Amino acid sequence: MTPERFETLAQAWGGDIARWPNAEREAAALLMAARPAWVRDILAGAVDLDDLLDAVPVPTGSPGLTARIVAGAPRPRARRWIGWLMPAGMGVGLAAACAAGVVAGVQLHAPSSTPAASDADALLTAVSDDDVGLYLDEDA
């Protein structure tokens, strides 16, 4: 721990090292062993400040002030009946989306319900009306 860090902690947490953060206490003890006179002076100044702060009376609010503050606070919103339904609604929506995906997937791979076209139907579709007579008329 650096001396600057020790001074910062003494100013923030006071002259009693027991009130300091646990993570800082061991490093502070090492610095106290290395520089006892300097640490004693820093802690004495922090103790003086602690004593001054402890001497200041803590102001208390009147009961009327407390009642006015509580009365002016916003009221908690009442839970509506839909509040308990909302988590279930999200689950139902997710289940519906999954079901729609399954149906769409099955429909993509479902065989066609129309029969396959015959060769004659394919030929009639491929040629124009004028050419049909050539293929269907065997005398020509």
SULJOFEN-V809758 format. One record per residue. NEAR is the number of other ideal C-beta (glycine too) atoms within 10 Angstrom. D_LAST is the distance of its C-alpha to the last C-alpha in whole Angstrom. Layout:
near=[NEAR | NEAR]
d_last=[D_LAST | D_LAST]
This chain:
near=[15 | 9 | 13 | 8 | 13 | 22 | 15 | 11 | 21 | 22 | 13 | 11 | 17 | 19 | 17 | 12 | 18 | 7 | 12 | 17 | 10 | 6 | 7 | 15 | 14 | 9 | 15 | 20 | 13 | 11 | 17 | 17 | 9 | 11 | 14 | 10 | 6 | 14 | 20 | 10 | 11 | 19 | 19 | 11 | 13 | 20 | 14 | 11 | 13 | 16 | 11 | 9 | 9 | 9 | 7 | 7 | 5 | 5 | 5 | 8 | 10 | 8 | 8 | 8 | 10 | 11 | 11 | 12 | 10 | 8 | 7 | 7 | 8 | 5 | 5 | 6 | 7 | 6 | 8 | 9 | 6 | 8 | 10 | 9 | 11 | 10 | 9 | 9 | 10 | 10 | 10 | 11 | 10 | 10 | 10 | 10 | 10 | 10 | 10 | 10 | 10 | 10 | 10 | 9 | 10 | 9 | 8 | 7 | 6 | 8 | 5 | 6 | 5 | 6 | 7 | 7 | 11 | 9 | 7 | 10 | 11 | 11 | 14 | 16 | 8 | 8 | 13 | 7 | 7 | 7 | 12 | 12 | 10 | 9 | 12 | 11 | 8 | 5 | 3 | 7]
d_last=[111 | 112 | 116 | 113 | 111 | 114 | 116 | 113 | 112 | 116 | 116 | 113 | 114 | 117 | 120 | 120 | 117 | 116 | 114 | 112 | 109 | 109 | 107 | 110 | 113 | 113 | 112 | 115 | 117 | 117 | 118 | 121 | 122 | 122 | 123 | 125 | 127 | 124 | 122 | 126 | 126 | 122 | 122 | 126 | 124 | 121 | 124 | 126 | 122 | 122 | 125 | 125 | 121 | 123 | 126 | 123 | 123 | 120 | 119 | 118 | 116 | 118 | 116 | 115 | 113 | 111 | 110 | 109 | 107 | 105 | 105 | 103 | 101 | 97 | 96 | 94 | 91 | 90 | 87 | 85 | 83 | 80 | 82 | 81 | 78 | 77 | 77 | 75 | 72 | 72 | 71 | 68 | 67 | 66 | 65 | 62 | 61 | 61 | 59 | 57 | 56 | 55 | 53 | 51 | 51 | 50 | 47 | 46 | 45 | 44 | 40 | 38 | 38 | 34 | 32 | 30 | 26 | 23 | 21 | 18 | 21 | 21 | 18 | 17 | 21 | 20 | 17 | 17 | 16 | 13 | 12 | 12 | 9 | 7 | 9 | 9 | 6 | 6 | 4 | 0]
